[in-house]
């Protein structure tokens, strides 16, 4: 369905019992809301109502021009406005990758809108900033960030049959084709990369403790986030908290390990 918010039109895929507790699902890069397709049936079977949002840049009707339109604060404001448009006072919030970054900020700045938080792969922003400051290994893991901010990123990811993008998503098999095809849509890849180009550490450096019940899901084969950032996330949650560490799983948790992720989400929600 289409949801109008902040003068934009967002694509939202809803499912599950209409009277179920609402769960908002926020995807990352380079995927879209379909990354939660392997997970959603488990949530529906547990009686939950899911809303999977294609975020700004991914929804065709929510693709403003200019790098500054993709500051992380804009995505946070989008979530709040979409909830308003859906008539949802509060939701269980689940986010992966950039979606997790947005989810941490929504939970920190608008806790009244969040019943529980499940953040996947990306830790609390302050824990990440600490790890980047004290761990050269974490700095090395972020090598791609500057590449994605560069002018050659579109050509690098989509050129040569999108070989680089396919290799990046190799752990999810045939599902990578979904996102390669989508990213060939005019303007979509540039909009998605603008999330990287617009990012400034100052946008997250003031985020304080999270006060809603929280689970952070980290996987030991994640090439992006190291152990220090994962462990130090606990320092920034002043509520019931659990770290779920998955073994043998890479960064693409929702599609690589949907059963285990479903266990973590349902345990956090309490159903």
Buried (B, 14 or more C-beta within 10 A) or exposed (E): EEBEBBEBBBBBBBBBEEEBBBBBBBBBBBBBBBBBBBBBBBBBEBEBBBBBBBBBBBBBBBBBEEBEBBBBBBBBBBBBBBBBBBEBEBBBBBBBBBBBBBBBBBBBBBBEBBBBBBBBBBBBBBBBBBBBEEBEEBBEBBEEEEBBBBEEBBEBBBEEEBEBBBEBBEBBEEBBEBBBEBBEEEEBBBBBBBBBBBBEEEBBEEBEEBEBBBBBBBBEEBEBBBBBBBBBBBEBBEBEBBBBEBEEBBBBBBBBBBEBBBEBBBEBBEE
